[in-house]
Amino acid sequence: MTVSRAAVGAVVGMALAFAGYFGGFAAFLLVAALGGLGWAAGRWFDTGGRLTDLREAYERSRR
């Protein structure tokens, strides 16, 4: 089952609206930032990213 991008956009918009209405501007920004991180992670996994790539990048940065 595939979910359309319009449906995902509507859900994200509603989540941001609820956060802004009930939690204020700081909650709106937090939800937006976490949503962006979630989108980036999902996009990375969709394009063939693997968890081992993250571990290897982390190890390279520690050297």
Rosetta blueprint (number, residue, H / E / L):
1 M L
2 T L
3 V L
4 S L
5 R H
6 A H
7 A H
8 V H
9 G H
10 A H
11 V H
12 V H
13 G H
14 M H
15 A H
16 L H
17 A H
18 F H
19 A H
20 G H
21 Y H
22 F H
23 G H
24 G H
25 F H
26 A H
27 A H
28 F H
29 L H
30 L H
31 V H
32 A H
33 A H
34 L H
35 G H
36 G H
37 L H
38 G H
39 W H
40 A H
41 A H
42 G H
43 R H
44 W H
45 F H
46 D H
47 T L
48 G L
49 G L
50 R L
51 L H
52 T H
53 D H
54 L H
55 R H
56 E H
57 A H
58 Y H
59 E H
60 R H
61 S H
62 R H
63 R L
